[in-house]
């Protein structure tokens, strides 16, 4: 079953902390329960996104990694 | 330098803001950053840490003092430089003493700007705007301004002017305090 996504945030080519910053600014526009899909090529984004979701009370639904591209599905808390 | 009545009352206002923020009961973590240098290799860490802290939902305030004031100075913030001389950590392919040659600072600055652009790291003015948008508070050091003849009008918008005591009160309630 494909995850319903409300907003895609593409940060390919950007380094820490930009992926998390862009994700935060994007998720601000959404309502609680909506989902963003964050795409990053920064390996540092894996721990960054985990810190961010944990500190901001969002839910990290799924993480995938494919040839250096990391995708995160985050549900707004 | 004599302070105008207006400057004094603005400082008191800024102190009140910081004071209330410091004593607000909150679970939120706080980060206090003192930015004392005005070169690119010092401005970036301060602003990146601040924006990251804010992205993580932490309360963050930066106290710009001494040459850190350049980072929020309207006429200087887009023209911060970095010098290779006495900066042996810089990956410039010449012996450090050659950093004294005219033009080397400009070259090092250009190299660093290019590196940042390649990695899509925003330039300083954009990073400053991003920080403010994320709610990072900017505070200019009143004493430094007096000592170096910097007026409130010289600073970018959205900056409060306060003294070390006010900032230290905020920092005393911060879990993370950084001196850059």
gemmi code that builds the backbone of each chain (N, CA, C; Angstrom):
import gemmi

chains = {
    "A": [
        ("UNK", (0.853, -1.192, 0.000), (0.000, 0.000, 0.000), (0.884, 1.235, 0.000)),
        ("UNK", (0.708, 2.111, -0.970), (1.586, 3.296, -1.052), (1.212, 4.300, 0.022)),
        ("UNK", (2.209, 4.888, 0.636), (1.988, 5.885, 1.681), (1.468, 7.175, 1.056)),
        ("UNK", (0.371, 7.698, 1.583), (-0.155, 8.967, 1.072), (0.770, 10.085, 1.539)),
        ("UNK", (1.195, 10.909, 0.598), (2.112, 11.993, 0.917), (1.448, 13.336, 0.629)),
        ("UNK", (1.541, 14.270, 1.571), (0.927, 15.575, 1.374), (1.888, 16.597, 0.801)),
        ("UNK", (3.187, 16.367, 0.998), (4.169, 17.330, 0.500), (5.516, 16.640, 0.305)),
        ("UNK", (6.124, 16.891, -0.845), (7.452, 16.319, -1.098), (8.497, 17.411, -0.903)),
        ("UNK", (9.530, 17.110, -0.110), (10.607, 18.080, 0.109), (11.894, 17.497, -0.459)),
        ("UNK", (12.357, 18.058, -1.552), (13.537, 17.527, -2.218), (14.755, 18.360, -1.837)),
        ("UNK", (15.699, 17.733, -1.117), (16.881, 18.489, -0.697), (18.150, 17.860, -1.268)),
        ("UNK", (18.024, 17.197, -2.400), (19.181, 16.525, -2.994), (20.291, 17.534, -3.242)),
        ("UNK", (21.522, 17.162, -2.860), (22.651, 18.059, -3.068), (22.909, 18.994, -1.900)),
        ("UNK", (21.958, 19.063, -0.968), (22.152, 19.955, 0.179), (22.679, 19.182, 1.378)),
        ("UNK", (23.548, 19.876, 2.142), (24.162, 19.215, 3.296), (23.510, 19.646, 4.596)),
        ("UNK", (23.771, 18.870, 5.630), (23.354, 19.220, 6.996), (23.708, 20.672, 7.260)),
        ("UNK", (22.864, 21.442, 7.880), (21.546, 21.079, 8.405), (20.378, 21.378, 7.475)),
        ("UNK", (20.669, 21.698, 6.208), (19.599, 22.149, 5.312), (18.432, 21.161, 5.161)),
        ("UNK", (18.675, 19.836, 5.002), (17.531, 18.925, 4.869), (16.536, 19.063, 6.036)),
        ("UNK", (17.056, 19.086, 7.255), (16.161, 19.181, 8.409), (15.486, 20.553, 8.488)),
        ("UNK", (16.223, 21.589, 8.125), (15.635, 22.934, 8.131), (14.507, 23.030, 7.124)),
        ("UNK", (14.747, 22.515, 5.918), (13.705, 22.566, 4.877), (12.504, 21.729, 5.301)),
        ("UNK", (12.799, 20.580, 5.932), (11.698, 19.718, 6.381), (10.857, 20.450, 7.413)),
        ("UNK", (11.525, 21.135, 8.338), (10.778, 21.834, 9.386), (9.901, 22.942, 8.806)),
        ("UNK", (10.482, 23.736, 7.895), (9.711, 24.819, 7.296), (8.532, 24.282, 6.504)),
        ("UNK", (8.730, 23.143, 5.841), (7.651, 22.556, 5.049), (6.549, 22.019, 5.942)),
        ("UNK", (6.936, 21.318, 6.993), (5.930, 20.658, 7.838), (5.107, 21.683, 8.608)),
        ("UNK", (5.636, 22.881, 8.773), (4.909, 23.963, 9.445), (3.623, 24.300, 8.714)),
        ("UNK", (3.673, 24.137, 7.372), (2.501, 24.485, 6.557), (1.403, 23.436, 6.643)),
        ("UNK", (1.732, 22.270, 7.180), (0.752, 21.175, 7.160), (-0.036, 21.077, 8.461)),
        ("UNK", (-1.112, 20.304, 8.399), (-1.907, 20.044, 9.597), (-1.366, 18.790, 10.264)),
        ("UNK", (-1.653, 18.676, 11.560), (-1.212, 17.504, 12.308), (-1.766, 16.249, 11.652)),
        ("UNK", (-0.902, 15.233, 11.478), (-1.356, 13.986, 10.874), (-0.973, 13.879, 9.414)),
        ("UNK", (-0.670, 15.029, 8.784), (-0.263, 14.984, 7.374), (1.186, 14.515, 7.279)),
        ("UNK", (1.541, 14.097, 6.037), (2.836, 13.437, 5.861), (3.700, 14.175, 4.837)),
        ("UNK", (4.991, 14.365, 5.168), (5.913, 14.869, 4.160), (6.855, 13.755, 3.744)),
        ("UNK", (7.316, 13.865, 2.495), (8.320, 12.938, 2.002), (9.593, 13.744, 1.800)),
        ("UNK", (10.598, 13.443, 2.602), (11.843, 14.195, 2.538), (12.897, 13.385, 1.804)),
        ("UNK", (13.495, 14.016, 0.778), (14.518, 13.320, 0.002), (15.848, 14.022, 0.208)),
        ("UNK", (16.884, 13.231, 0.512), (18.189, 13.832, 0.778), (19.302, 12.953, 0.248)),
        ("UNK", (20.438, 13.568, -0.110), (21.595, 12.778, -0.516), (22.667, 12.851, 0.558)),
        ("UNK", (22.357, 13.503, 1.668), (23.337, 13.669, 2.744), (23.248, 12.497, 3.709)),
        ("UNK", (24.328, 11.725, 3.847), (24.303, 10.584, 4.788), (23.995, 11.037, 6.215)),
        ("UNK", (24.402, 12.274, 6.531), (24.131, 12.811, 7.861), (22.651, 13.012, 8.134)),
        ("UNK", (21.840, 12.962, 7.073), (20.413, 13.203, 7.269), (19.759, 12.072, 8.046)),
        ("UNK", (20.342, 10.866, 7.984), (19.724, 9.755, 8.722), (19.643, 10.049, 10.226)),
        ("UNK", (20.787, 10.323, 10.885), (20.670, 10.669, 12.304), (19.972, 12.013, 12.520)),
        ("UNK", (20.176, 12.967, 11.614), (19.550, 14.285, 11.769), (18.036, 14.175, 11.813)),
        ("UNK", (17.471, 13.396, 10.880), (16.013, 13.276, 10.814), (15.492, 12.575, 12.064)),
        ("UNK", (16.232, 11.598, 12.534), (15.792, 10.901, 13.761), (15.794, 11.866, 14.950)),
        ("UNK", (16.850, 12.679, 15.069), (16.875, 13.672, 16.152), (15.714, 14.632, 16.010)),
        ("UNK", (15.539, 15.115, 14.799), (14.514, 16.130, 14.568), (13.117, 15.611, 14.877)),
        ("UNK", (12.787, 14.413, 14.375), (11.440, 13.899, 14.608), (11.233, 13.628, 16.086)),
        ("UNK", (12.271, 13.127, 16.747), (12.129, 12.833, 18.167), (11.965, 14.120, 18.966)),
        ("UNK", (12.729, 15.152, 18.659), (12.657, 16.389, 19.439), (11.404, 17.195, 19.157)),
        ("UNK", (10.911, 17.119, 17.927), (9.756, 17.939, 17.566), (8.445, 17.189, 17.694)),
        ("UNK", (8.504, 15.917, 18.078), (7.269, 15.160, 18.288), (6.569, 14.723, 17.020)),
        ("UNK", (7.353, 14.536, 15.938), (6.759, 13.981, 14.713), (7.063, 12.495, 14.661)),
        ("UNK", (6.369, 11.812, 13.716), (6.572, 10.365, 13.642), (7.307, 10.003, 12.356)),
        ("UNK", (8.445, 9.324, 12.513), (9.177, 8.856, 11.339), (8.557, 7.536, 10.910)),
        ("UNK", (7.764, 7.587, 9.825), (7.023, 6.401, 9.414), (7.908, 5.368, 8.738)),
        ("UNK", (8.777, 5.863, 7.838), (9.576, 4.917, 7.053), (10.833, 5.606, 6.529)),
        ("UNK", (11.898, 4.824, 6.393), (13.141, 5.335, 5.793), (13.598, 4.376, 4.726)),
        ("UNK", (13.962, 4.893, 3.541), (14.564, 4.016, 2.543), (15.857, 4.633, 2.052)),
        ("UNK", (16.723, 3.778, 1.551), (18.012, 4.221, 1.059), (18.281, 3.536, -0.267)),
        ("UNK", (18.591, 4.327, -1.284), (18.818, 3.710, -2.582), (19.891, 4.470, -3.338)),
        ("UNK", (21.066, 3.861, -3.476), (22.189, 4.459, -4.210), (22.479, 5.889, -3.750)),
        ("UNK", (22.574, 6.056, -2.429), (22.953, 7.370, -1.917), (21.817, 8.368, -1.797)),
        ("UNK", (20.611, 7.942, -2.131), (19.459, 8.835, -1.947), (18.613, 8.293, -0.797)),
        ("UNK", (18.431, 9.134, 0.204), (17.672, 8.740, 1.392), (16.296, 9.366, 1.327)),
        ("UNK", (15.274, 8.547, 1.603), (13.914, 9.085, 1.605), (13.278, 8.805, 2.949)),
        ("UNK", (12.648, 9.824, 3.514), (11.998, 9.706, 4.824), (10.545, 10.120, 4.700)),
        ("UNK", (9.685, 9.321, 5.322), (8.271, 9.705, 5.391), (7.997, 10.117, 6.829)),
        ("UNK", (7.648, 11.386, 7.030), (7.459, 11.913, 8.379), (6.037, 12.426, 8.543)),
        ("UNK", (5.391, 11.960, 9.618), (4.026, 12.403, 9.897), (4.064, 13.482, 10.964)),
        ("UNK", (3.399, 14.570, 10.675), (3.404, 15.681, 11.628), (2.675, 15.318, 12.913)),
        ("UNK", (3.329, 15.622, 14.019), (2.730, 15.285, 15.322), (1.680, 16.289, 15.770)),
    ],
    "B": [
        ("UNK", (31.485, 56.675, 24.567), (30.470, 57.244, 23.678), (29.177, 57.422, 24.459)),
        ("UNK", (28.601, 58.594, 24.361), (27.360, 58.894, 25.091), (26.196, 58.118, 24.508)),
        ("UNK", (25.365, 57.562, 25.379), (24.200, 56.844, 24.861), (23.008, 57.778, 24.870)),
        ("UNK", (22.247, 57.770, 23.808), (21.028, 58.590, 23.789), (19.985, 57.942, 24.688)),
        ("UNK", (19.033, 58.768, 25.111), (17.959, 58.260, 25.981), (17.235, 57.122, 25.289)),
        ("UNK", (17.083, 57.294, 23.956), (16.350, 56.285, 23.190), (17.104, 54.964, 23.211)),
        ("UNK", (18.424, 55.059, 23.042), (19.248, 53.841, 23.029), (19.149, 53.131, 24.366)),
        ("UNK", (19.163, 53.919, 25.432), (19.082, 53.324, 26.764), (17.747, 52.621, 26.960)),
        ("UNK", (16.675, 53.269, 26.504), (15.364, 52.646, 26.729), (15.192, 51.406, 25.865)),
        ("UNK", (15.797, 51.400, 24.666), (15.745, 50.199, 23.812), (16.509, 49.070, 24.464)),
        ("UNK", (17.622, 49.410, 25.101), (18.422, 48.388, 25.779), (17.658, 47.797, 26.947)),
        ("UNK", (16.951, 48.659, 27.662), (16.159, 48.159, 28.793), (15.072, 47.216, 28.300)),
        ("UNK", (14.494, 47.594, 27.153), (13.454, 46.754, 26.551), (14.025, 45.392, 26.186)),
        ("UNK", (15.210, 45.427, 25.588), (15.866, 44.188, 25.178), (16.196, 43.347, 26.398)),
        ("UNK", (16.639, 44.008, 27.465), (16.935, 43.274, 28.697), (15.660, 42.593, 29.212)),
        ("UNK", (14.545, 43.336, 29.226), (13.288, 42.757, 29.711), (12.925, 41.513, 28.929)),
        ("UNK", (13.080, 41.609, 27.612), (12.731, 40.468, 26.741), (13.561, 39.257, 27.111)),
        ("UNK", (14.883, 39.465, 27.201), (15.788, 38.357, 27.521), (15.508, 37.829, 28.922)),
        ("UNK", (15.254, 38.740, 29.847), (14.994, 38.367, 31.234), (13.756, 37.494, 31.329)),
        ("UNK", (12.680, 37.920, 30.646), (11.442, 37.131, 30.687), (11.624, 35.778, 30.009)),
        ("UNK", (12.379, 35.788, 28.922), (12.647, 34.542, 28.213), (13.426, 33.590, 29.113)),
        ("UNK", (14.411, 34.130, 29.822), (15.268, 33.310, 30.669), (14.453, 32.647, 31.777)),
        ("UNK", (13.492, 33.388, 32.317), (12.763, 32.876, 33.471), (11.448, 32.203, 33.123)),
        ("UNK", (11.166, 32.110, 31.839), (9.939, 31.430, 31.415), (10.067, 29.952, 31.777)),
        ("UNK", (9.044, 29.393, 32.387), (9.086, 27.966, 32.722), (8.820, 27.159, 31.449)),
        ("UNK", (9.769, 26.352, 31.078), (9.570, 25.622, 29.829), (10.379, 24.343, 29.805)),
        ("UNK", (9.879, 23.358, 29.052), (10.605, 22.108, 28.881), (11.596, 22.227, 27.727)),
        ("UNK", (11.403, 23.302, 26.959), (12.181, 23.458, 25.727), (13.662, 23.679, 26.048)),
        ("UNK", (14.504, 23.024, 25.274), (15.938, 23.198, 25.462), (16.380, 24.530, 24.868)),
        ("UNK", (17.431, 25.095, 25.465), (17.906, 26.383, 24.972), (19.355, 26.336, 24.564)),
        ("UNK", (19.648, 27.092, 23.520), (21.029, 27.202, 23.059), (21.419, 28.676, 23.038)),
        ("UNK", (22.518, 29.002, 23.723), (23.011, 30.380, 23.723), (24.349, 30.393, 22.986)),
        ("UNK", (24.459, 31.260, 22.003), (25.692, 31.310, 21.219), (26.284, 32.704, 21.303)),
        ("UNK", (27.585, 32.759, 21.590), (28.272, 34.041, 21.581), (29.156, 34.051, 20.342)),
        ("UNK", (28.858, 34.958, 19.436), (29.628, 35.028, 18.191), (30.572, 36.223, 18.300)),
        ("UNK", (31.873, 35.933, 18.426), (32.820, 37.016, 18.668), (33.751, 37.296, 17.485)),
        ("UNK", (33.640, 36.508, 16.428), (34.519, 36.683, 15.288), (33.731, 37.047, 14.041)),
        ("UNK", (34.420, 37.774, 13.133), (33.708, 38.258, 11.956), (34.179, 37.694, 10.638)),
        ("UNK", (34.823, 36.518, 10.677), (35.266, 35.930, 9.418), (34.304, 34.825, 8.999)),
        ("UNK", (34.351, 34.455, 7.718), (33.447, 33.441, 7.178), (33.544, 32.128, 7.941)),
        ("UNK", (34.791, 31.734, 8.270), (34.965, 30.438, 8.925), (34.486, 30.458, 10.373)),
        ("UNK", (34.118, 31.624, 10.863), (33.562, 31.727, 12.214), (32.073, 32.047, 12.187)),
        ("UNK", (31.668, 32.771, 11.137), (30.249, 33.133, 11.024), (29.409, 31.906, 10.691)),
        ("UNK", (29.900, 31.084, 9.762), (29.131, 29.902, 9.353), (28.808, 28.962, 10.505)),
        ("UNK", (29.803, 28.556, 11.306), (29.458, 27.646, 12.410), (28.391, 28.231, 13.336)),
        ("UNK", (28.510, 29.525, 13.656), (27.536, 30.143, 14.570), (26.130, 30.072, 13.990)),
        ("UNK", (25.999, 30.458, 12.727), (24.668, 30.512, 12.106), (24.116, 29.122, 11.812)),
        ("UNK", (24.999, 28.192, 11.432), (24.523, 26.835, 11.148), (24.048, 26.155, 12.425)),
        ("UNK", (24.814, 26.318, 13.489), (24.391, 25.728, 14.762), (23.071, 26.333, 15.231)),
        ("UNK", (22.953, 27.652, 15.053), (21.726, 28.324, 15.487), (20.522, 27.843, 14.698)),
        ("UNK", (20.682, 27.754, 13.376), (19.540, 27.340, 12.556), (19.174, 25.880, 12.827)),
        ("UNK", (20.182, 25.054, 13.070), (19.901, 23.650, 13.391), (19.165, 23.553, 14.723)),
        ("UNK", (19.630, 24.298, 15.707), (18.965, 24.282, 17.020), (17.504, 24.664, 16.858)),
        ("UNK", (17.266, 25.719, 16.090), (15.889, 26.171, 15.882), (15.086, 25.133, 15.116)),
        ("UNK", (15.724, 24.470, 14.160), (15.024, 23.427, 13.396), (14.608, 22.279, 14.304)),
        ("UNK", (15.367, 22.066, 15.376), (15.049, 20.999, 16.317), (14.080, 21.468, 17.394)),
        ("UNK", (13.563, 22.683, 17.243), (12.589, 23.180, 18.202), (13.200, 23.762, 19.462)),
        ("UNK", (14.508, 24.056, 19.431), (15.136, 24.646, 20.607), (15.084, 26.170, 20.515)),
        ("UNK", (15.045, 26.805, 21.685), (15.091, 28.263, 21.723), (16.541, 28.676, 21.553)),
        ("UNK", (16.799, 29.593, 20.638), (18.196, 29.944, 20.399), (18.386, 31.440, 20.300)),
        ("UNK", (19.454, 31.935, 20.928), (19.777, 33.357, 20.814), (21.274, 33.483, 20.562)),
        ("UNK", (21.637, 34.398, 19.675), (23.044, 34.641, 19.390), (23.407, 36.044, 19.859)),
        ("UNK", (24.469, 36.128, 20.636), (24.998, 37.402, 21.121), (26.195, 37.739, 20.241)),
        ("UNK", (26.054, 38.787, 19.425), (27.119, 39.175, 18.515), (27.970, 40.232, 19.199)),
        ("UNK", (29.221, 39.866, 19.479), (30.086, 40.795, 20.185), (31.427, 40.906, 19.472)),
        ("UNK", (32.151, 41.998, 19.705), (33.402, 42.242, 19.011), (33.228, 42.102, 17.502)),
        ("UNK", (34.090, 41.368, 16.853), (33.983, 41.323, 15.392), (32.782, 40.522, 14.912)),
        ("UNK", (32.136, 39.833, 15.855), (30.906, 39.130, 15.495), (29.831, 40.108, 15.047)),
        ("UNK", (29.985, 41.346, 15.486), (29.026, 42.380, 15.111), (28.982, 42.570, 13.588)),
        ("UNK", (30.094, 42.282, 12.920), (30.138, 42.398, 11.461), (29.109, 41.502, 10.785)),
        ("UNK", (28.808, 40.389, 11.430), (27.884, 39.420, 10.832), (26.475, 40.007, 10.714)),
        ("UNK", (26.165, 40.972, 11.609), (24.824, 41.573, 11.539), (24.880, 43.047, 11.137)),
        ("UNK", (26.051, 43.466, 10.674), (26.240, 44.852, 10.249), (25.792, 44.967, 8.790)),
        ("UNK", (24.832, 45.856, 8.542), (24.236, 45.971, 7.200), (25.269, 46.054, 6.079)),
        ("UNK", (26.336, 46.838, 6.303), (27.283, 47.065, 5.211), (28.348, 45.980, 5.108)),
        ("UNK", (28.442, 45.127, 6.120), (29.542, 44.161, 6.103), (29.099, 42.713, 5.938)),
        ("UNK", (27.822, 42.435, 6.259), (27.438, 41.034, 6.347), (27.521, 40.262, 5.043)),
        ("UNK", (27.419, 40.967, 3.913), (27.516, 40.255, 2.639), (28.958, 40.176, 2.165)),
        ("UNK", (29.887, 40.759, 2.953), (31.268, 40.816, 2.475), (32.249, 40.263, 3.502)),
        ("UNK", (31.815, 39.274, 4.278), (32.722, 38.692, 5.254), (33.829, 37.946, 4.524)),
        ("UNK", (35.001, 37.945, 5.130), (36.139, 37.324, 4.462), (36.728, 36.229, 5.346)),
        ("UNK", (37.688, 35.508, 4.768), (38.463, 34.568, 5.568), (39.915, 34.661, 5.110)),
        ("UNK", (40.835, 34.736, 6.059), (42.241, 34.885, 5.701), (42.981, 33.584, 5.952)),
        ("UNK", (43.836, 33.185, 5.001), (44.621, 31.974, 5.218), (45.783, 32.205, 6.184)),
        ("UNK", (46.219, 33.480, 6.287), (47.367, 33.769, 7.142), (47.042, 33.466, 8.588)),
        ("UNK", (47.944, 32.707, 9.244), (47.757, 32.303, 10.640), (46.536, 31.405, 10.818)),
        ("UNK", (46.071, 30.835, 9.719), (44.937, 29.921, 9.760), (45.392, 28.603, 9.141)),
        ("UNK", (46.339, 27.898, 9.805), (46.966, 26.737, 9.167), (45.980, 25.631, 8.814)),
        ("UNK", (44.776, 25.694, 9.376), (43.800, 24.655, 9.053), (43.215, 24.842, 7.662)),
        ("UNK", (43.418, 26.016, 7.063), (42.854, 26.262, 5.733), (43.591, 25.466, 4.673)),
        ("UNK", (42.834, 24.780, 3.827), (43.477, 23.960, 2.793), (43.946, 24.766, 1.584)),
        ("UNK", (44.786, 25.747, 1.828), (45.353, 26.509, 0.715), (46.699, 25.871, 0.399)),
        ("UNK", (46.992, 25.628, -0.861), (48.184, 24.849, -1.207), (49.489, 25.651, -1.188)),
        ("UNK", (49.628, 26.593, -0.258), (50.884, 27.341, -0.163), (51.310, 27.407, 1.301)),
        ("UNK", (52.612, 27.617, 1.556), (53.051, 27.759, 2.943), (52.325, 28.913, 3.613)),
        ("UNK", (52.062, 28.748, 4.911), (51.228, 29.713, 5.625), (51.711, 31.152, 5.514)),
        ("UNK", (53.039, 31.366, 5.518), (53.599, 32.727, 5.481), (53.179, 33.463, 4.210)),
        ("UNK", (52.924, 32.705, 3.135), (52.529, 33.355, 1.880), (51.134, 33.960, 1.970)),
        ("UNK", (50.435, 33.619, 3.042), (49.117, 34.206, 3.253), (49.175, 35.705, 3.429)),
        ("UNK", (50.419, 36.228, 3.676), (50.578, 37.659, 3.884), (50.589, 38.440, 2.581)),
        ("UNK", (50.736, 37.731, 1.478), (50.809, 38.412, 0.171), (49.457, 39.049, -0.145)),
        ("UNK", (49.479, 40.293, -0.656), (48.220, 40.944, -1.020), (47.416, 40.077, -1.979)),
        ("UNK", (46.151, 39.944, -1.704), (45.306, 39.152, -2.598), (45.005, 37.770, -2.071)),
        ("UNK", (45.819, 37.303, -1.116), (45.620, 35.935, -0.627), (44.312, 35.810, 0.150)),
        ("UNK", (43.985, 36.860, 0.917), (42.724, 36.819, 1.664), (41.545, 36.761, 0.699)),
        ("UNK", (41.638, 37.574, -0.351), (40.553, 37.577, -1.343), (40.419, 36.215, -1.993)),
        ("UNK", (41.565, 35.589, -2.268), (41.529, 34.276, -2.914), (40.916, 33.228, -1.988)),
        ("UNK", (41.364, 33.253, -0.715), (40.831, 32.287, 0.250), (39.322, 32.489, 0.418)),
        ("UNK", (38.900, 33.752, 0.468), (37.474, 34.061, 0.610), (36.695, 33.526, -0.569)),
        ("UNK", (37.228, 33.763, -1.760), (36.566, 33.286, -2.975), (36.472, 31.766, -2.985)),
        ("UNK", (37.555, 31.093, -2.543), (37.569, 29.628, -2.507), (36.505, 29.103, -1.550)),
        ("UNK", (36.408, 29.747, -0.389), (35.434, 29.262, 0.592), (34.019, 29.498, 0.083)),
        ("UNK", (33.782, 30.668, -0.516), (32.437, 30.953, -1.047), (32.053, 29.918, -2.100)),
        ("UNK", (33.033, 29.568, -2.914), (32.762, 28.612, -3.993), (32.443, 27.236, -3.424)),
        ("UNK", (33.197, 26.852, -2.382), (32.959, 25.560, -1.706), (31.541, 25.503, -1.176)),
        ("UNK", (31.106, 26.597, -0.532), (29.779, 26.648, 0.063), (28.714, 26.550, -1.018)),
        ("UNK", (28.949, 27.289, -2.110), (27.957, 27.304, -3.186), (27.805, 25.906, -3.782)),
        ("UNK", (28.955, 25.216, -3.919), (28.944, 23.879, -4.510), (28.114, 22.926, -3.665)),
        ("UNK", (28.170, 23.102, -2.358), (27.426, 22.225, -1.466), (26.029, 22.767, -1.169)),
        ("UNK", (25.648, 23.795, -1.915), (24.331, 24.416, -1.745), (24.121, 24.953, -0.334)),
        ("UNK", (25.205, 25.355, 0.299), (25.054, 26.012, 1.601), (24.745, 27.473, 1.310)),
        ("UNK", (23.686, 28.035, 1.871), (23.317, 29.413, 1.558), (24.419, 30.407, 1.913)),
        ("UNK", (24.529, 31.514, 1.167), (25.459, 32.571, 1.558), (24.981, 33.248, 2.849)),
        ("UNK", (25.902, 33.965, 3.497), (25.615, 34.525, 4.826), (24.295, 35.309, 4.913)),
        ("UNK", (24.020, 36.241, 3.982), (22.764, 36.998, 4.125), (21.532, 36.088, 4.144)),
        ("UNK", (21.567, 35.041, 3.297), (20.426, 34.123, 3.237), (20.318, 33.307, 4.524)),
        ("UNK", (21.477, 32.904, 5.051), (21.496, 32.110, 6.280), (20.983, 32.939, 7.455)),
        ("UNK", (21.320, 34.226, 7.460), (20.830, 35.128, 8.506), (19.300, 35.188, 8.452)),
        ("UNK", (18.761, 35.344, 7.226), (17.306, 35.432, 7.055), (16.641, 34.130, 7.495)),
        ("UNK", (17.278, 33.007, 7.144), (16.746, 31.698, 7.518), (16.680, 31.562, 9.042)),
        ("UNK", (17.750, 31.982, 9.712), (17.788, 31.930, 11.173), (16.642, 32.732, 11.764)),
        ("UNK", (16.443, 33.928, 11.252), (15.392, 34.772, 11.802), (14.026, 34.169, 11.546)),
        ("UNK", (13.871, 33.611, 10.361), (12.589, 32.975, 10.019), (12.303, 31.809, 10.960)),
        ("UNK", (13.376, 31.114, 11.395), (13.205, 29.978, 12.300), (13.074, 30.425, 13.756)),
        ("UNK", (13.144, 31.734, 13.980), (12.922, 32.240, 15.330), (14.174, 32.443, 16.162)),
        ("UNK", (15.347, 32.391, 15.554), (16.577, 32.631, 16.315), (16.636, 34.125, 16.656)),
        ("UNK", (16.964, 34.417, 17.910), (17.045, 35.823, 18.310), (18.465, 36.341, 18.126)),
        ("UNK", (18.565, 37.541, 17.544), (19.868, 38.167, 17.331), (20.030, 39.307, 18.321)),
        ("UNK", (21.149, 39.298, 19.040), (21.394, 40.370, 19.997), (22.763, 40.986, 19.737)),
        ("UNK", (22.793, 42.301, 19.570), (24.054, 43.003, 19.352), (24.595, 43.479, 20.689)),
        ("UNK", (25.909, 43.348, 20.861), (26.523, 43.752, 22.122), (26.612, 45.264, 22.208)),
        ("UNK", (25.967, 45.823, 23.220), (25.918, 47.272, 23.364), (27.305, 47.868, 23.562)),
        ("UNK", (28.115, 47.215, 24.376), (29.449, 47.744, 24.668), (30.338, 47.763, 23.438)),
        ("UNK", (30.310, 46.648, 22.688), (31.117, 46.605, 21.463), (30.706, 47.731, 20.532)),
        ("UNK", (29.400, 47.963, 20.454), (28.910, 49.015, 19.576), (29.471, 50.363, 20.010)),
        ("UNK", (29.480, 50.594, 21.313), (30.035, 51.832, 21.832), (31.518, 51.939, 21.532)),
        ("UNK", (32.257, 50.887, 21.810), (33.707, 50.880, 21.621), (34.088, 51.063, 20.164)),
        ("UNK", (33.334, 50.420, 19.257), (33.705, 50.476, 17.837), (32.906, 51.499, 17.041)),
        ("UNK", (32.080, 52.275, 17.742), (31.339, 53.329, 17.039), (30.265, 52.817, 16.101)),
        ("UNK", (29.660, 51.675, 16.423), (28.589, 51.132, 15.586), (27.252, 51.596, 16.154)),
        ("UNK", (26.411, 52.149, 15.261), (25.108, 52.630, 15.738), (24.025, 51.601, 15.438)),
        ("UNK", (22.907, 51.708, 16.129), (21.801, 50.769, 15.927), (21.348, 50.746, 14.462)),
        ("UNK", (21.415, 51.911, 13.778), (20.980, 51.967, 12.377), (21.901, 51.177, 11.459)),
        ("UNK", (23.141, 50.915, 11.923), (24.093, 50.178, 11.094), (23.769, 48.693, 11.063)),
        ("UNK", (22.974, 48.253, 12.037), (22.681, 46.816, 12.138), (21.448, 46.439, 11.333)),
        ("UNK", (21.388, 45.171, 10.917), (20.245, 44.698, 10.147), (18.978, 44.757, 10.999)),
        ("UNK", (17.821, 44.609, 10.330), (16.551, 44.646, 11.061), (16.386, 43.415, 11.929)),
        ("UNK", (15.615, 43.576, 12.979), (15.282, 42.410, 13.804), (16.349, 42.079, 14.822)),
        ("UNK", (17.250, 43.038, 15.084), (18.306, 42.800, 16.071), (18.030, 43.625, 17.324)),
        ("UNK", (18.136, 42.993, 18.488), (18.027, 43.733, 19.742), (19.426, 44.119, 20.195)),
        ("UNK", (19.514, 45.209, 20.948), (20.811, 45.582, 21.497), (20.745, 45.391, 23.004)),
        ("UNK", (21.688, 44.644, 23.548), (21.667, 44.427, 24.996), (23.091, 44.230, 25.486)),
        ("UNK", (23.225, 44.150, 26.811), (24.555, 43.992, 27.380), (24.856, 42.553, 27.747)),
        ("UNK", (26.089, 42.322, 28.137), (26.530, 40.974, 28.490), (25.717, 40.399, 29.635)),
        ("UNK", (25.381, 41.242, 30.606), (24.650, 40.740, 31.774), (23.311, 40.151, 31.362)),
        ("UNK", (22.597, 40.862, 30.487), (21.308, 40.344, 30.020), (21.480, 39.021, 29.316)),
        ("UNK", (22.510, 38.951, 28.437), (22.695, 37.706, 27.704), (23.111, 36.567, 28.628)),
        ("UNK", (23.963, 36.877, 29.618), (24.416, 35.825, 30.521), (23.263, 35.269, 31.343)),
        ("UNK", (22.283, 36.132, 31.617), (21.117, 35.633, 32.344), (20.391, 34.582, 31.501)),
        ("UNK", (20.215, 34.892, 30.210), (19.590, 33.921, 29.306), (20.448, 32.667, 29.217)),
        ("UNK", (21.766, 32.861, 29.081), (22.671, 31.721, 28.941), (22.668, 30.853, 30.194)),
        ("UNK", (22.435, 31.472, 31.349), (22.439, 30.691, 32.588), (21.276, 29.699, 32.612)),
        ("UNK", (20.261, 29.939, 31.777), (19.133, 29.010, 31.698), (19.208, 28.151, 30.450)),
        ("UNK", (20.355, 28.199, 29.775), (20.505, 27.402, 28.556), (21.265, 26.135, 28.884)),
        ("UNK", (20.911, 25.064, 28.180), (21.612, 23.798, 28.370), (22.904, 23.770, 27.548)),
        ("UNK", (22.872, 24.544, 26.484), (24.031, 24.559, 25.593), (24.463, 26.003, 25.424)),
        ("UNK", (25.711, 26.317, 25.807), (26.228, 27.667, 25.572), (27.530, 27.534, 24.806)),
        ("UNK", (27.591, 28.251, 23.680), (28.757, 28.105, 22.818), (29.452, 29.439, 22.618)),
        ("UNK", (30.783, 29.423, 22.709), (31.552, 30.621, 22.425), (32.307, 30.386, 21.126)),
        ("UNK", (31.964, 31.232, 20.114), (32.599, 31.008, 18.820), (33.501, 32.197, 18.483)),
    ],
}
model = gemmi.Model(1)
for chain_id, residues in chains.items():
    chain = gemmi.Chain(chain_id)
    for i, (resn, *xyz) in enumerate(residues, 1):
        res = gemmi.Residue()
        res.name, res.seqid = resn, gemmi.SeqId(i, " ")
        for name, pos in zip(("N", "CA", "C"), xyz):
            atom = gemmi.Atom()
            atom.name, atom.element = name, gemmi.Element(name[0])
            atom.pos, atom.b_iso = gemmi.Position(*pos), 0.0
            res.add_atom(atom)
        chain.add_residue(res)
    model.add_chain(chain)
structure = gemmi.Structure()
structure.add_model(model)
structure.setup_entities()
